[in-house]
Amino acid sequence: MNSFVLAYAGGIVGAVLMDITETLAARAGLTSGVNVALVGRWALGLLRGQWTHADIARSPVRPGEVRMGWAFHLLVGGGGVALLYAALLEATGWTLPAHRLWGGVGFGAATSLLPWLLLLPAFG
């Protein structure tokens, strides 16, 4: 199977696992939880040139923000990670690890930090 397809599938699995982890952490009171509508509101704002919000929960509700949130989440979680993995290998000249699963898991764990470092700060 094509490496990109495997990386995309791995990215989607990672996105789903992050969703499950975030839901469990929110139920345990460890995090506030991320509302997919807010992700959609942010993504729709990107299309209008608005990269950050003072408080995204107080930003106006946008039509289709839930659908956009899920689409953005799965597109970035799958495709973005797959493209980033391929780009990293190309830019560094590295080859795929002998054990592809562990290489993918390691890369997925590293990219799991991206929402906390990029997305959540942009929410305000």
N, CA, C and O atoms as a DFTB+ gen file, in Angstrom:
496 C
 N C O
     1  1       0.848      -1.181       0.000
     2  2       0.000       0.000       0.000
     3  2       0.896       1.247       0.000
     4  3       1.965       1.253       0.611
     5  1       0.464       2.258      -0.664
     6  2       1.196       3.511      -0.780
     7  2       1.494       4.098       0.605
     8  3       0.627       4.111       1.479
     9  1       2.719       4.579       0.793
    10  2       3.114       5.144       2.094
    11  2       2.256       6.337       2.487
    12  3       1.946       6.518       3.665
    13  1       1.862       7.165       1.491
    14  2       1.022       8.320       1.800
    15  2      -0.327       7.867       2.351
    16  3      -0.829       8.435       3.321
    17  1      -0.915       6.839       1.729
    18  2      -2.215       6.335       2.193
    19  2      -2.084       5.802       3.615
    20  3      -2.944       6.052       4.459
    21  1      -1.008       5.069       3.877
    22  2      -0.791       4.559       5.236
    23  2      -0.590       5.707       6.229
    24  3      -1.119       5.676       7.340
    25  1       0.174       6.711       5.822
    26  2       0.392       7.857       6.709
    27  2      -0.909       8.612       6.946
    28  3      -1.165       9.072       8.058
    29  1      -1.735       8.744       5.907
    30  2      -3.021       9.433       6.047
    31  2      -3.918       8.662       7.019
    32  3      -4.523       9.244       7.919
    33  1      -3.991       7.342       6.819
    34  2      -4.807       6.514       7.720
    35  2      -4.279       6.612       9.150
    36  3      -5.057       6.703      10.099
    37  1      -2.962       6.592       9.298
    38  2      -2.373       6.731      10.629
    39  2      -2.698       8.075      11.256
    40  3      -2.934       8.162      12.461
    41  1      -2.710       9.122      10.442
    42  2      -3.068      10.450      10.942
    43  2      -4.502      10.509      11.421
    44  3      -4.798      11.140      12.436
    45  1      -5.396       9.852      10.690
    46  2      -6.808       9.834      11.108
    47  2      -6.965       9.026      12.398
    48  3      -7.697       9.429      13.302
    49  1      -6.281       7.892      12.479
    50  2      -6.331       7.107      13.716
    51  2      -5.803       7.953      14.877
    52  3      -6.379       7.952      15.964
    53  1      -4.720       8.664      14.642
    54  2      -4.174       9.540      15.682
    55  2      -5.145      10.630      16.086
    56  3      -5.276      10.940      17.271
    57  1      -5.830      11.219      15.107
    58  2      -6.812      12.270      15.403
    59  2      -7.952      11.711      16.252
    60  3      -8.407      12.359      17.195
    61  1      -8.407      10.517      15.915
    62  2      -9.490       9.886      16.681
    63  2      -9.013       9.566      18.100
    64  3      -9.745       9.786      19.065
    65  1      -7.795       9.049      18.227
    66  2      -7.262       8.757      19.562
    67  2      -7.101      10.033      20.390
    68  3      -7.337      10.029      21.598
    69  1      -6.699      11.120      19.737
    70  2      -6.618      12.402      20.453
    71  2      -8.001      12.843      20.917
    72  3      -8.149      13.364      22.022
    73  1      -9.014      12.636      20.076
    74  2     -10.383      12.993      20.460
    75  2     -10.827      12.203      21.683
    76  3     -11.414      12.757      22.612
    77  1     -10.543      10.910      21.673
    78  2     -10.927      10.056      22.803
    79  2     -10.197      10.508      24.067
    80  3     -10.807      10.636      25.128
    81  1      -8.900      10.747      23.949
    82  2      -8.108      11.193      25.096
    83  2      -8.613      12.526      25.633
    84  3      -8.742      12.703      26.845
    85  1      -8.896      13.455      24.738
    86  2      -9.393      14.780      25.147
    87  2     -10.747      14.661      25.848
    88  3     -10.996      15.342      26.842
    89  1     -11.616      13.798      25.330
    90  2     -12.934      13.596      25.942
    91  2     -12.793      13.020      27.347
    92  3     -13.451      13.482      28.280
    93  1     -11.935      12.011      27.499
    94  2     -11.728      11.409      28.817
    95  2     -11.102      12.412      29.787
    96  3     -11.488      12.471      30.954
    97  1     -10.143      13.196      29.310
    98  2      -9.508      14.204      30.170
    99  2     -10.515      15.272      30.594
   100  3     -10.487      15.734      31.734
   101  1     -11.402      15.663      29.682
   102  2     -12.427      16.662      30.017
   103  2     -13.397      16.106      31.053
   104  3     -13.788      16.810      31.984
   105  1     -13.783      14.846      30.892
   106  2     -14.706      14.229      31.866
   107  2     -14.074      14.106      33.242
   108  3     -14.763      14.182      34.259
   109  1     -12.752      13.915      33.271
   110  2     -12.041      13.806      34.543
   111  2     -11.714      15.179      35.129
   112  3     -11.138      15.275      36.213
   113  1     -12.083      16.240      34.409
   114  2     -11.832      17.590      34.886
   115  2     -10.405      18.075      34.668
   116  3      -9.998      19.088      35.237
   117  1      -9.642      17.356      33.846
   118  2      -8.250      17.732      33.604
   119  2      -8.109      18.809      32.539
   120  3      -7.162      19.595      32.569
   121  1      -9.051      18.850      31.596
   122  2      -9.052      19.883      30.553
   123  2     -10.479      20.359      30.361
   124  3     -11.424      19.741      30.850
   125  1     -10.622      21.443      29.657
   126  2     -11.964      21.960      29.406
   127  2     -12.619      21.274      28.219
   128  3     -13.829      21.399      28.029
   129  1     -11.851      20.557      27.422
   130  2     -12.398      19.919      26.233
   131  2     -12.421      20.895      25.071
   132  3     -12.604      22.098      25.260
   133  1     -12.235      20.377      23.885
   134  2     -12.262      21.208      22.684
   135  2     -13.549      20.906      21.943
   136  3     -13.832      19.755      21.612
   137  1     -14.314      21.930      21.688
   138  2     -15.575      21.806      20.980
   139  2     -15.289      21.871      19.486
   140  3     -14.655      22.816      19.015
   141  1     -15.755      20.867      18.733
   142  2     -15.480      20.829      17.291
   143  2     -16.075      22.037      16.577
   144  3     -15.560      22.450      15.538
   145  1     -17.137      22.606      17.111
   146  2     -17.707      23.821      16.512
   147  2     -16.711      24.975      16.598
   148  3     -16.631      25.798      15.687
   149  1     -15.953      25.035      17.689
   150  2     -14.951      26.094      17.817
   151  2     -13.812      25.901      16.823
   152  3     -13.265      26.873      16.300
   153  1     -13.459      24.648      16.565
   154  2     -12.444      24.369      15.541
   155  2     -12.960      24.842      14.187
   156  3     -12.223      25.460      13.419
   157  1     -14.227      24.553      13.895
   158  2     -14.829      25.013      12.644
   159  2     -14.904      26.522      12.571
   160  3     -14.663      27.105      11.514
   161  1     -15.233      27.160      13.673
   162  2     -15.296      28.629      13.716
   163  2     -13.918      29.214      13.423
   164  3     -13.792      30.197      12.693
   165  1     -12.890      28.600      13.998
   166  2     -11.523      29.056      13.755
   167  2     -11.134      28.842      12.292
   168  3     -10.565      29.732      11.660
   169  1     -11.445      27.646      11.749
   170  2     -11.110      27.348      10.349
   171  2     -11.837      28.300       9.401
   172  3     -11.249      28.778       8.431
   173  1     -13.101      28.575       9.674
   174  2     -13.842      29.530       8.841
   175  2     -13.247      30.931       8.965
   176  3     -13.232      31.692       7.998
   177  1     -12.763      31.263      10.148
   178  2     -12.093      32.547      10.330
   179  2     -10.805      32.632       9.518
   180  3     -10.461      33.693       8.997
   181  1     -10.096      31.509       9.413
   182  2      -8.873      31.489       8.600
   183  2      -9.177      31.866       7.158
   184  3      -8.401      32.571       6.514
   185  1     -10.313      31.390       6.659
   186  2     -10.702      31.704       5.281
   187  2     -10.966      33.196       5.092
   188  3     -10.859      33.712       3.980
   189  1     -11.311      33.887       6.180
   190  2     -11.561      35.335       6.125
   191  2     -10.344      36.138       6.572
   192  3     -10.408      37.362       6.681
   193  1      -9.234      35.445       6.830
   194  2      -8.008      36.131       7.230
   195  2      -7.870      36.371       8.719
   196  3      -6.949      37.069       9.142
   197  1      -8.763      35.810       9.529
   198  2      -8.679      35.981      10.981
   199  2      -7.965      34.763      11.571
   200  3      -8.523      33.666      11.609
   201  1      -6.744      34.965      12.023
   202  2      -5.920      33.864      12.517
   203  2      -6.095      33.606      14.006
   204  3      -5.934      32.473      14.459
   205  1      -6.419      34.635      14.768
   206  2      -6.560      34.473      16.213
   207  2      -7.848      35.126      16.694
   208  3      -8.449      35.939      15.992
   209  1      -8.256      34.762      17.890
   210  2      -9.448      35.314      18.542
   211  2      -9.064      35.702      19.961
   212  3      -8.263      35.017      20.596
   213  1      -9.620      36.775      20.454
   214  2      -9.420      37.139      21.858
   215  2     -10.062      36.077      22.744
   216  3      -9.487      35.680      23.757
   217  1     -11.244      35.620      22.367
   218  2     -11.955      34.537      23.050
   219  2     -12.896      33.926      22.024
   220  3     -13.964      34.476      21.754
   221  1     -12.510      32.797      21.455
   222  2     -13.271      32.216      20.351
   223  2     -14.692      31.843      20.761
   224  3     -15.595      31.846      19.924
   225  1     -14.900      31.524      22.030
   226  2     -16.247      31.171      22.491
   227  2     -17.197      32.360      22.387
   228  3     -18.409      32.174      22.274
   229  1     -16.664      33.573      22.423
   230  2     -17.492      34.775      22.313
   231  2     -17.556      35.319      20.890
   232  3     -18.267      36.289      20.625
   233  1     -16.817      34.699      19.976
   234  2     -16.883      35.106      18.566
   235  2     -18.222      34.680      17.992
   236  3     -18.809      33.705      18.462
   237  1     -18.719      35.389      16.989
   238  2     -20.024      35.046      16.421
   239  2     -20.061      33.625      15.856
   240  3     -19.104      33.154      15.241
   241  1     -21.193      32.961      16.083
   242  2     -21.409      31.624      15.526
   243  2     -21.471      31.751      14.010
   244  3     -22.082      32.681      13.484
   245  1     -20.840      30.821      13.312
   246  2     -20.820      30.820      11.848
   247  2     -21.614      29.631      11.331
   248  3     -21.526      28.539      11.892
   249  1     -22.389      29.828      10.267
   250  2     -23.115      28.697       9.678
   251  2     -22.133      27.626       9.200
   252  3     -21.121      27.940       8.574
   253  1     -22.432      26.381       9.495
   254  2     -21.621      25.256       9.028
   255  2     -20.350      25.024       9.821
   256  3     -19.473      24.283       9.376
   257  1     -20.234      25.647      10.994
   258  2     -18.973      25.523      11.726
   259  2     -18.719      24.115      12.258
   260  3     -17.563      23.709      12.374
   261  1     -19.770      23.359      12.585
   262  2     -19.557      21.987      13.068
   263  2     -19.034      21.111      11.933
   264  3     -18.067      20.371      12.111
   265  1     -19.677      21.197      10.758
   266  2     -19.198      20.415       9.607
   267  2     -17.771      20.813       9.246
   268  3     -16.928      19.956       8.978
   269  1     -17.511      22.098       9.242
   270  2     -16.169      22.576       8.922
   271  2     -15.162      22.101       9.965
   272  3     -14.028      21.760       9.628
   273  1     -15.576      22.081      11.228
   274  2     -14.684      21.615      12.291
   275  2     -14.262      20.174      12.090
   276  3     -13.081      19.846      12.202
   277  1     -15.236      19.303      11.789
   278  2     -14.898      17.897      11.552
   279  2     -14.058      17.729      10.299
   280  3     -13.085      16.976      10.303
   281  1     -14.420      18.420       9.230
   282  2     -13.659      18.314       7.980
   283  2     -12.220      18.790       8.191
   284  3     -11.274      18.131       7.759
   285  1     -12.061      19.928       8.851
   286  2     -10.727      20.474       9.098
   287  2      -9.916      19.529       9.977
   288  3      -8.744      19.267       9.706
   289  1     -10.542      19.025      11.020
   290  2      -9.873      18.122      11.961
   291  2      -9.350      16.878      11.247
   292  3      -8.194      16.497      11.428
   293  1     -10.194      16.248      10.438
   294  2      -9.781      15.020       9.762
   295  2      -8.838      15.296       8.595
   296  3      -7.943      14.497       8.321
   297  1      -9.028      16.409       7.911
   298  2      -8.127      16.763       6.817
   299  2      -6.719      17.033       7.349
   300  3      -5.738      16.513       6.816
   301  1      -6.627      17.836       8.388
   302  2      -5.318      18.148       8.962
   303  2      -4.756      16.938       9.704
   304  3      -3.571      16.626       9.584
   305  1      -5.607      16.261      10.470
   306  2      -5.155      15.093      11.222
   307  2      -4.646      13.983      10.329
   308  3      -3.711      13.272      10.697
   309  1      -5.237      13.825       9.173
   310  2      -4.790      12.790       8.243
   311  2      -3.825      13.330       7.221
   312  3      -2.645      12.980       7.220
   313  1      -4.326      14.181       6.352
   314  2      -3.525      14.672       5.234
   315  2      -2.358      15.532       5.646
   316  3      -1.259      15.396       5.108
   317  1      -2.586      16.420       6.599
   318  2      -1.508      17.299       7.034
   319  2      -0.348      16.526       7.619
   320  3       0.813      16.824       7.341
   321  1      -0.665      15.537       8.427
   322  2       0.382      14.727       9.038
   323  2       1.091      13.892       7.976
   324  3       2.316      13.771       8.000
   325  1       0.335      13.318       7.049
   326  2       0.948      12.503       5.995
   327  2       1.885      13.342       5.137
   328  3       2.990      12.905       4.815
   329  1       1.456      14.531       4.767
   330  2       2.309      15.404       3.955
   331  2       3.521      15.889       4.746
   332  3       4.625      15.965       4.206
   333  1       3.321      16.212       6.010
   334  2       4.419      16.684       6.846
   335  2       5.463      15.584       7.038
   336  3       6.664      15.856       7.032
   337  1       5.009      14.350       7.207
   338  2       5.923      13.213       7.374
   339  2       6.762      13.032       6.116
   340  3       7.981      12.883       6.190
   341  1       6.099      13.044       4.958
   342  2       6.822      12.904       3.690
   343  2       7.785      14.075       3.484
   344  3       8.912      13.877       3.030
   345  1       7.351      15.284       3.813
   346  2       8.202      16.465       3.655
   347  2       9.419      16.393       4.577
   348  3      10.524      16.762       4.179
   349  1       9.217      15.922       5.802
   350  2      10.328      15.787       6.738
   351  2      11.355      14.797       6.207
   352  3      12.556      15.065       6.245
   353  1      10.888      13.654       5.712
   354  2      11.806      12.656       5.168
   355  2      12.564      13.218       3.972
   356  3      13.771      13.013       3.841
   357  1      11.852      13.925       3.102
   358  2      12.479      14.501       1.906
   359  2      13.494      15.581       2.277
   360  3      14.598      15.609       1.734
   361  1      13.127      16.458       3.187
   362  2      13.993      17.580       3.549
   363  2      15.261      17.131       4.269
   364  3      16.321      17.736       4.107
   365  1      15.151      16.083       5.053
   366  2      16.303      15.633       5.840
   367  2      17.119      14.562       5.138
   368  3      18.264      14.306       5.511
   369  1      16.532      13.930       4.117
   370  2      17.217      12.829       3.450
   371  2      17.115      11.518       4.212
   372  3      17.730      10.521       3.835
   373  1      16.332      11.524       5.291
   374  2      16.150      10.298       6.054
   375  2      15.342       9.314       5.233
   376  3      14.612       9.707       4.323
   377  1      15.468       8.050       5.550
   378  2      14.644       7.029       4.910
   379  2      13.610       6.568       5.926
   380  3      13.720       6.846       7.120
   381  1      12.615       5.867       5.433
   382  2      11.603       5.332       6.346
   383  2      12.269       4.388       7.335
   384  3      13.158       3.625       6.955
   385  1      11.859       4.428       8.583
   386  2      12.439       3.510       9.564
   387  2      12.187       2.061       9.161
   388  3      11.209       1.755       8.479
   389  1      13.079       1.176       9.592
   390  2      12.921      -0.245       9.277
   391  2      11.576      -0.753       9.797
   392  3      10.901      -1.541       9.134
   393  1      11.204      -0.303      10.964
   394  2       9.906      -0.690      11.527
   395  2       8.981       0.513      11.376
   396  3       8.960       1.398      12.232
   397  1       8.225       0.540      10.299
   398  2       7.414       1.711       9.951
   399  2       6.397       2.085      11.016
   400  3       6.112       3.265      11.218
   401  1       5.851       1.090      11.694
   402  2       4.848       1.386      12.715
   403  2       5.431       2.308      13.784
   404  3       4.807       3.306      14.146
   405  1       6.628       1.983      14.295
   406  2       7.206       2.785      15.369
   407  2       7.631       4.158      14.883
   408  3       7.555       5.131      15.633
   409  1       8.080       4.251      13.634
   410  2       8.397       5.564      13.072
   411  2       7.156       6.434      12.993
   412  3       7.188       7.620      13.322
   413  1       6.056       5.823      12.547
   414  2       4.787       6.548      12.455
   415  2       4.240       6.938      13.810
   416  3       3.734       8.046      13.990
   417  1       4.342       6.026      14.763
   418  2       3.854       6.320      16.114
   419  2       4.674       7.455      16.734
   420  3       4.117       8.355      17.362
   421  1       5.981       7.409      16.557
   422  2       6.836       8.474      17.090
   423  2       6.528       9.822      16.464
   424  3       6.440      10.834      17.160
   425  1       6.364       9.833      15.146
   426  2       6.042      11.081      14.462
   427  2       4.660      11.569      14.881
   428  3       4.456      12.765      15.091
   429  1       3.717      10.647      15.001
   430  2       2.365      11.010      15.436
   431  2       2.355      11.595      16.835
   432  3       1.641      12.560      17.107
   433  1       3.144      11.012      17.719
   434  2       3.219      11.541      19.084
   435  2       3.792      12.956      19.076
   436  3       3.313      13.831      19.798
   437  1       4.813      13.173      18.260
   438  2       5.412      14.510      18.183
   439  2       4.424      15.523      17.618
   440  3       4.338      16.644      18.120
   441  1       3.678      15.147      16.584
   442  2       2.743      16.092      15.972
   443  2       1.473      16.268      16.801
   444  3       0.688      17.179      16.538
   445  1       1.264      15.419      17.783
   446  2       0.111      15.594      18.670
   447  2       0.242      16.860      19.505
   448  3      -0.742      17.344      20.064
   449  1       1.433      17.386      19.588
   450  2       1.645      18.638      20.319
   451  2       1.148      19.850      19.537
   452  3       0.897      20.901      20.125
   453  1       1.004      19.717      18.222
   454  2       0.629      20.863      17.393
   455  2      -0.667      21.547      17.819
   456  3      -0.703      22.777      17.858
   457  1      -1.741      20.806      18.142
   458  2      -2.957      21.517      18.567
   459  2      -2.733      22.376      19.810
   460  3      -3.281      23.473      19.914
   461  1      -1.935      21.885      20.745
   462  2      -1.712      22.647      21.972
   463  2      -0.767      23.828      21.743
   464  3      -0.833      24.828      22.458
   465  1       0.105      23.711      20.752
   466  2       1.064      24.784      20.498
   467  2       0.565      25.810      19.482
   468  3       1.002      26.960      19.508
   469  1      -0.344      25.414      18.587
   470  2      -0.832      26.315      17.543
   471  2      -2.316      26.643      17.677
   472  3      -2.695      27.813      17.730
   473  1      -3.142      25.622      17.732
   474  2      -4.592      25.817      17.701
   475  2      -5.115      26.497      18.967
   476  3      -5.763      27.541      18.893
   477  1      -4.836      25.913      20.105
   478  2      -5.412      26.443      21.342
   479  2      -4.957      27.865      21.659
   480  3      -5.779      28.666      22.104
   481  1      -3.685      28.218      21.452
   482  2      -3.328      29.629      21.662
   483  2      -4.088      30.581      20.732
   484  3      -4.378      31.716      21.111
   485  1      -4.408      30.127      19.529
   486  2      -5.151      30.983      18.594
   487  2      -6.601      31.179      19.027
   488  3      -7.262      32.114      18.574
   489  1      -7.100      30.303      19.901
   490  2      -8.475      30.422      20.397
   491  2      -8.623      31.551      21.409
   492  3      -9.738      32.001      21.676
   493  1      -7.525      32.008      21.967
   494  2      -7.585      33.115      22.923
   495  2      -7.766      32.667      24.339
   496  3      -7.832      33.498      25.245
